[in-house]
Amino acid sequence: MLSAFATLPALPSVLASTQMAAADDLPVRGDPLPSWNDTQTKKAIMAFVDRVTKQGSPEFVPEVERIATFDNDGTLWAEQPMYSQLLFALDRVKALAPKHPEWRTHEPFASLLRGDVRGALAGGEKSIMPIVAATHSGMTSEEFDQIVRDWIGAAKHPVTHRLYTEMVYEPMLELVAFLRASGFKTFIVSGGGIDFMRPWTERVYGIPPENVVGSSGKLKFELRDGKPALLRLPEIDFIDDGPGKPIGINEHIGRRPIAAFGNSDGDLQMLQWTTMGGNPARFGLIVHHTDGEREWAYDRKSSVGKLDKALDAAPANGWTVVDMKNDWKSIFPFGSK
Amino acid sequence: MLSAFATLPALPSVLASTQMAAADDLPVRGDPLPSWNDTQTKKAIMAFVDRVTKQGSPEFVPEVERIATFDNDGTLWAEQPMYSQLLFALDRVKALAPKHPEWRTHEPFASLLRGDVRGALAGGEKSIMPIVAATHSGMTSEEFDQIVRDWIGAAKHPVTHRLYTEMVYEPMLELVAFLRASGFKTFIVSGGGIDFMRPWTERVYGIPPENVVGSSGKLKFELRDGKPALLRLPEIDFIDDGPGKPIGINEHIGRRPIAAFGNSDGDLQMLQWTTMGGNPARFGLIVHHTDGEREWAYDRKSSVGKLDKALDAAPANGWTVVDMKNDWKSIFPFGSK
């Protein structure tokens, strides 16, 4: 099952060495965040980690309670020109089309197969749901896992023509590894599909499947020829976005994070839940996409990763806002867009 | 919040020492399962752990994939004369009764408050659901957490008059600790309420909140006077029992366990999911309650923890069946019933 990953890029060397340090329980040597410029943002991160990990500090937090939650789309990997999972679904529609001649005359499939993505998605959720159902259900959990592994190991980003797993932010990979090396348990808490992320998050972020929280569909257990299977049903079970994020965190982790990292209004309630609960140790961070040259610049008006209310709420709540253009020395492991 | 635990009994010393060994990454010294008699059952457990942890063994499993799932009621702690969580709910009804004068004339509350537990529960699920709703919803997640901590720190078992957290099986505590010391990740997968277990499983079993899978109710995120809260709604979200267990495992862990431990038909599908998937490394175990003197003897006819189909399925699937009377040297940390 892991063969599809043979083609994935190696982790940036700094990340690999930080992870080894964590595994060996050695202190982190040198600069754990070399892809971050020496701005106030980096200083705020370092100061927080120092406060919660130093024995005797009034904000010291025992390791078991050092929970850090990361949004995925737009926080750990790119989400432009549209969510990778949506691009996956569109690819799957094309792959499945020969078995569905009826799609040639049924929307949103007909527009999609003519190459008119914008037209296909014009109906918003009403257009997207049939596409999700057609591509994410009707198979077992193991079959879907393999479909995702095959796709993520081969599909290329429409703008950069890189693997999607290369479209990850090097500074954030360093931050995830630094927190882990500092005794944190790192979780993904994403609006993306939980089973779409799990096949590759351990390899790419060092975050194992059991630390991934996401949206999910309903499942049905059955014995097929004496073999147990989980059949994926065309029905949403849970949307891990907005107010769903604190609920997903409570259900999966059962502890309030002390640090949360996001980039859009979908992360607002996770940031509130993490930082406004009265606990002394807390850290909220928003990745603001300000670099139209090396990545994409977008916020309040964007249909993908809209950042408006959470940006307004940041100053009063003491959330750190990353200015990608000025705070990040590099963007992607391969360079920039 | 941890003050309620000051009254909890210390872990059995053997468990504490095994856990320290795990934390220090030392090999386990001596017999890791001293409360188990030297029967075939113990040999089967030891042989399985040996096969999956020995480098070069055809069944070797990397540490990240060593997932072990444990049912709770009847597998890790006692479930007779009825589920502890139900006894918790009945205690809560009595505590809340002064604020609910209408309960004096409304069933199932009226019977319950007259001391007629059997009468109150005669309606089965129809009787239990209003009791669960009245006692498990209408407060925030933090308020419920405190209610559970207060109860579990003080309430006594109706037969043994011991704390419920003392009603745990010493041989199973050793087994959980032994697996963890052997590089396993240990999870609870129980029909019990996820938020009823999490306040005490780390202290009692060494299993942290994020490794607890259970049944849950719906939650609602809201800001109360500017403070974020999760309100518990009187609506079931997920029943982690029977076919729900593989689904709960998939949702929370995202990997198939290589070992599963249960005691009733509610664990049948978890055992199937764990052992019948074609993976070479697999272990299924059923705790059969055969000791009416030191604990309780029950199986096919019991209304609590009924063991019938799973017992029939054990031989063909190679599941190990614990004969409590003959396989266990001791039952509870304090002795026996």
Interface residues (C-beta under 8 A of the other chain):
Chain A: V64 I67 S141 K185 I194 D195 R198 E202 P208 P209 E210 N211 V212 S216 L219 K220 F221 L223 G226 K227 P228 L230 P243 G244 P246 I247 N250 E251 H252 I253 G254 R255 Q269 Q272 W273 M276 G277 G278
Chain B: V64 I67 S141 K185 I194 D195 R198 E202 P208 P209 E210 N211 V212 S216 L219 K220 F221 L223 G226 K227 P228 L230 P243 G244 P246 I247 N250 E251 H252 I253 G254 R255 Q269 Q272 W273 M276 G277 G278
